[in-house]
């Protein structure tokens, strides 16, 4: 039996999911590494454990939830390399039933949202790259139709592009590196329009590129203040702005130091 690629796929998914988020526009609410509070509560109840904030979820719990709720639900261990990861990430982002339907429609079989023997049989001899493309295009079309696309669209689009590229590399037997940094497909989308930079600007881009992670970390630390109104709310905003300014100042200083070398 072929070894499961679950661990590698999960590592990739968690890079995209990032850390803790509780964006007001995200209908999932409080989320830690892609696991919502509602899902975590259900998991703890089923295992006879006391409820606690999802922010305190253990790594072993994360792996167990992802395997049971998404990987196994999509029968990913029975899918070809590349397609398994593509469908797994789609299932995490939009639900396993929806991801299964995207694959089934690409295969031309009944789209019942369950990966069963008929769906697996239909994979025989099919062009895997073409199926990955079809799943990703259907996924993007659905995401673009959501009212929250204006808020999260940049991050979602980047995520699907990275998933498609990595899945294609797996089909071709190429070792694809995981995306760098917590470029979340939820609350912290990143703009990747700049693929080339002027010579000498590397340190500036590196500093600014890490800005999102710094801001997110500061937001997590100061989140308790944000829950209050009045003066504390304004203090939260002032501290966030100050942190961004200091980070940008440091990046510019590194750039000037590099030019003077």
C-alpha positions as CSV (number, residue, x, y, z in Angstrom):
1,X,0.0,0.0,0.0
2,X,1.3,3.4,-0.9
3,X,2.3,5.6,2.1
4,X,-0.1,8.4,2.9
5,X,0.9,11.9,1.8
6,X,-1.3,13.4,4.5
7,X,1.5,14.9,6.6
8,X,3.0,16.8,3.7
9,X,-0.4,18.0,2.5
10,X,-1.3,19.1,6.0
11,X,1.9,21.1,6.4
12,X,1.1,23.0,3.1
13,X,-2.5,23.7,4.2
14,X,-1.4,25.0,7.6
15,X,0.9,27.5,5.9
16,X,-2.0,28.9,4.1
17,X,-4.3,28.8,7.1
18,X,-1.9,30.8,9.2
19,X,-2.4,31.3,12.9
20,X,-5.3,32.8,14.9
21,X,-7.9,34.9,13.2
22,X,-11.2,36.4,14.2
23,X,-12.0,38.7,11.3
24,X,-15.5,40.3,11.5
25,X,-16.1,39.5,7.8
26,X,-15.3,35.8,8.2
27,X,-18.5,33.9,8.8
28,X,-16.4,31.1,10.4
29,X,-15.6,33.3,13.4
30,X,-12.7,32.6,15.7
31,X,-10.3,30.3,13.9
32,X,-6.9,28.8,14.8
33,X,-4.9,27.2,12.0
34,X,-8.0,26.7,10.0
35,X,-10.1,25.1,12.7
36,X,-13.1,27.1,13.8
37,X,-14.4,27.4,17.3
38,X,-17.5,25.5,16.3
39,X,-15.6,22.6,14.8
40,X,-13.2,22.4,17.8
41,X,-16.2,22.4,20.3
42,X,-17.7,19.5,18.4
43,X,-14.4,17.6,18.4
44,X,-13.9,18.1,22.1
45,X,-17.5,17.0,22.9
46,X,-17.2,13.8,20.9
47,X,-14.0,13.0,22.7
48,X,-15.4,13.7,26.2
49,X,-13.2,16.7,26.8
50,X,-14.1,20.0,28.3
51,X,-14.6,22.9,25.9
52,X,-11.9,25.6,25.6
53,X,-10.9,28.4,23.3
54,X,-9.8,27.2,19.9
55,X,-6.7,29.4,20.3
56,X,-5.4,26.7,22.7
57,X,-5.8,23.8,20.3
58,X,-3.0,21.2,20.4
59,X,-1.1,20.2,17.3
60,X,-2.2,16.6,17.7
61,X,-5.8,17.7,17.7
62,X,-5.3,19.8,14.6
63,X,-3.9,16.8,12.7
64,X,-6.7,14.5,13.9
65,X,-9.4,17.0,12.9
66,X,-8.0,17.6,9.5
67,X,-7.5,13.9,8.8
68,X,-11.0,12.8,9.9
69,X,-13.0,15.8,8.6
70,X,-11.2,16.5,5.3
71,X,-8.6,14.0,4.2
72,X,-10.4,10.8,5.0
73,X,-13.8,12.3,4.1
74,X,-12.3,12.8,0.6
75,X,-10.6,9.4,0.5
76,X,-7.5,11.3,-0.3
77,X,-5.3,8.2,0.3
78,X,-7.0,6.6,-2.7
79,X,-6.4,9.6,-5.0
80,X,-3.4,10.1,-7.3
81,X,-0.5,12.3,-6.1
82,X,-1.2,16.0,-6.7
83,X,-5.0,15.5,-7.0
84,X,-5.0,14.3,-3.4
85,X,-3.5,17.6,-2.2
86,X,-5.5,19.8,-4.6
87,X,-8.8,18.3,-3.4
88,X,-7.7,18.3,0.3
89,X,-7.0,22.0,0.3
90,X,-10.2,22.8,-1.6
91,X,-12.1,20.7,1.0
92,X,-10.5,22.6,3.9
93,X,-11.4,26.0,2.3
94,X,-14.9,25.2,1.0
95,X,-16.0,21.9,2.6
96,X,-15.3,18.3,1.5
97,X,-18.6,17.8,-0.2
98,X,-18.1,20.9,-2.4
99,X,-14.6,19.8,-3.3
100,X,-15.9,16.3,-4.2
101,X,-18.5,17.8,-6.4
102,X,-15.9,19.9,-8.3
103,X,-14.0,16.7,-9.1
104,X,-17.1,14.7,-10.0
105,X,-18.3,17.4,-12.4
106,X,-14.8,17.5,-14.0
107,X,-15.0,13.7,-14.4
108,X,-18.6,13.7,-15.7
109,X,-20.0,11.5,-13.0
110,X,-22.9,12.1,-10.6
111,X,-22.0,15.0,-8.4
112,X,-23.3,13.7,-5.0
113,X,-20.4,15.1,-2.9
114,X,-19.2,11.7,-1.9
115,X,-15.9,10.2,-3.2
116,X,-17.0,6.6,-3.8
117,X,-16.1,3.7,-6.0
118,X,-17.7,5.2,-9.1
119,X,-15.7,8.4,-8.7
120,X,-12.5,6.5,-8.1
121,X,-13.1,4.2,-11.1
122,X,-13.7,7.3,-13.3
123,X,-10.2,8.5,-12.5
124,X,-8.6,5.6,-14.4
125,X,-6.7,6.9,-17.4
126,X,-7.7,10.5,-16.9
127,X,-5.4,13.5,-17.4
128,X,-4.6,14.5,-13.8
129,X,-3.2,17.9,-14.8
130,X,-6.5,18.6,-16.6
131,X,-8.5,17.5,-13.6
132,X,-6.5,19.7,-11.2
133,X,-7.1,22.7,-13.6
134,X,-10.8,22.0,-13.7
135,X,-11.1,21.7,-9.9
136,X,-9.1,24.9,-9.4
137,X,-11.2,26.8,-11.9
138,X,-14.5,25.7,-10.4
139,X,-13.1,26.6,-7.0
140,X,-12.1,30.1,-8.1
141,X,-15.5,30.7,-9.8
142,X,-17.3,29.8,-6.6
143,X,-15.0,32.1,-4.5
144,X,-15.5,35.0,-6.8
145,X,-19.3,34.7,-6.4
146,X,-19.0,35.2,-2.6
147,X,-19.9,38.6,-1.1
148,X,-16.7,38.3,1.0
149,X,-14.5,38.1,-2.1
150,X,-13.8,41.8,-1.9
151,X,-12.3,41.3,1.5
152,X,-10.5,37.9,1.1
153,X,-10.2,37.6,-2.7
154,X,-6.6,38.4,-3.0
155,X,-5.6,35.8,-0.5
156,X,-7.9,33.2,-1.9
157,X,-6.7,33.8,-5.5
158,X,-3.1,33.5,-4.4
159,X,-3.8,30.3,-2.4
160,X,-5.5,28.6,-5.3
161,X,-2.6,29.5,-7.6
162,X,-0.1,28.1,-5.2
163,X,-2.1,24.9,-4.7
164,X,-2.5,24.5,-8.5
165,X,1.3,24.9,-9.0
166,X,2.3,22.5,-6.2
167,X,-0.3,19.9,-7.3
168,X,1.0,20.0,-10.9
169,X,4.5,19.6,-9.7
170,X,3.4,16.5,-7.7
171,X,1.8,15.0,-10.9
172,X,5.1,15.5,-12.7
173,X,7.1,14.0,-9.9
174,X,8.8,17.2,-9.0
175,X,9.5,18.1,-5.4
176,X,7.6,21.4,-4.9
177,X,8.6,23.7,-2.0
178,X,5.9,24.8,0.3
179,X,4.9,28.5,0.1
180,X,6.9,30.7,2.5
181,X,5.3,32.4,5.5
182,X,1.7,32.4,6.8
183,X,0.1,33.8,3.7
184,X,-3.4,33.1,4.9
185,X,-6.2,32.3,2.6
186,X,-8.5,33.7,5.3
187,X,-7.8,37.0,6.9
188,X,-4.4,38.1,5.9
189,X,-4.2,38.0,2.0
190,X,-1.0,39.2,0.4
191,X,-0.5,41.0,-2.9
192,X,1.9,39.2,-5.2
193,X,1.7,41.4,-8.3
194,X,5.4,42.3,-8.1
195,X,7.4,39.4,-9.4
196,X,10.6,41.4,-10.1
197,X,12.2,44.1,-8.1
198,X,14.9,46.8,-9.0
199,X,18.4,45.8,-8.1
200,X,19.3,46.9,-4.5
201,X,15.7,46.9,-3.3
202,X,15.8,43.3,-1.9
203,X,16.1,44.4,1.7
204,X,13.2,46.8,1.5
205,X,10.9,44.1,0.0
206,X,12.1,41.6,2.6
207,X,11.2,44.0,5.3
208,X,7.8,44.9,3.9
209,X,7.1,41.3,3.0
210,X,7.4,40.4,6.7
211,X,5.2,43.3,7.7
212,X,2.0,41.3,7.6
213,X,3.3,38.7,9.9
214,X,4.5,41.4,12.4
215,X,1.2,43.2,12.3
216,X,-0.7,39.9,12.8
217,X,1.5,39.0,15.7
218,X,0.9,42.4,17.3
219,X,-2.8,42.1,16.7
220,X,-2.9,38.7,18.5
221,X,-1.0,40.2,21.5
222,X,-3.3,43.2,21.7
223,X,-6.5,41.5,20.8
224,X,-7.9,41.7,24.3
225,X,-7.9,45.5,24.1
226,X,-9.8,45.5,20.9
227,X,-12.8,43.9,22.6
228,X,-13.3,47.1,24.7
229,X,-14.7,50.4,23.5
230,X,-13.8,53.9,24.4
231,X,-10.2,54.8,25.2
232,X,-8.9,51.2,25.2
233,X,-10.1,50.8,21.6
234,X,-8.2,53.9,20.5
235,X,-5.2,52.7,22.4
236,X,-5.3,49.4,20.5
237,X,-5.4,51.3,17.2
238,X,-2.5,53.6,18.2
239,X,-0.3,50.7,19.2
240,X,-1.0,48.9,15.9
241,X,0.0,52.0,13.9
242,X,3.1,52.5,15.9
243,X,4.2,48.9,15.4
244,X,3.7,49.2,11.6
245,X,5.7,52.4,11.5
246,X,8.6,51.0,13.4
247,X,8.8,47.9,11.2
248,X,8.8,50.0,8.0
249,X,11.4,52.3,9.5
250,X,13.7,49.3,10.2
251,X,13.2,48.0,6.7
252,X,14.2,51.4,5.2
253,X,17.2,51.5,7.5
254,X,18.4,48.2,6.2
255,X,18.0,49.3,2.6
256,X,20.1,52.4,3.2
257,X,22.7,50.4,5.0
258,X,22.9,48.1,2.0
259,X,23.3,50.9,-0.4
260,X,26.1,52.4,1.6
261,X,28.1,49.1,1.8
